[in-house]
């Protein structure tokens, strides 16, 4: 059985892929629903989700995944950017190449005996570097926090130029199969 995904990542011509980790046969495991939100906001914006959105922020990533206790749920939202490679040789034509940019997310929930959820979140944004392709820049964060069932937490942030990218996540337990 593969972990499932629901929800929508809308990014124009972006490609969307989901990779779940197969579950071994055996006793039923506890299911965990995880929602991650990445908000891009002005650099000086502070506060929670609502405050960042009111300050002119926008949601750039908002997947909702269902997986099992201890199982990875991976989401990729990416697109290929084409560019020309100039050969400088009249006998050899210029060629087209591509570079992939976009978001990757990996979450692994661990349900504790006390009903809390230890949630590992690894999110990365790859974008074109100044000057364009083929150079890219990668930024993101990895964090692990203990959450109460259904609670939302701010996992961290990073900055790029005049923007910040804040990562929020929540996890809820549901009966697994």
C-alpha positions, 0 to 999 in steps of 0.5 A, a space after each residue: 500500500 502506498 501513502 496517499 495524497 490529496 489536495 492541489 498544488 497549482 503552478 501553471 505548467 508545473 509538474 506535480 509528483 508524489 512519492 510515498 513509501 510502501 508499507 510492509 505487511 503486518 499490524 495496522 499502523 496509525 495514519 497521519 494527515 500532514 499539511 505544510 504551508 510555505 508563505 512568501 512575505 515581505 522581509 520585515 513581516 512578522 507573526 503567524 500565518 494570518 499576519 504574514 498574509 495581511 502584510 502582503 504575503 502569499 501562499 506558494 506551497 500548500 500540500 496536504 498528504 496522508 501517510 503512516 506513522 514513520 513513513 515518508 511522504 514526499 511532494 515535488 512541484 517543479 518545472 523545466 526551464 529551457 535555455 540555449 547553449 551557444 556552441 560558437 561554432 558555425 558547423 555545430 548548431 546551438 542546442 537546447 537544454 533544460 534545468 529543473 526548478 521548483 519545490 521539494 517537500 519531505 515529511 515523516 511523522 512519528 506518533 508518540 505514546 502520549 498522542 503527540 506527533 514528532 514531525 520532521 519537515 524538509 522543504 527546499 526551493 530551487 530557483 534560477 540564479 541571477 543571470 539565468 540558466 543554467 545556474 540555480 540556487 537552493 534554499 530551504 530548511 529542515 526541522 523536527 518539532 513535537 506537535 499536539 494532534 491537530 496543532 499548527 506550528 511555525 517550523 522556521 523561515 529563510 530569506 532571499 532578497 527582500 522576501 522571507 519564506 515561512 514554513 508552517 505545518 500541522 499533523 492530525 492522527 487518523 486510523 490507519 489501514 
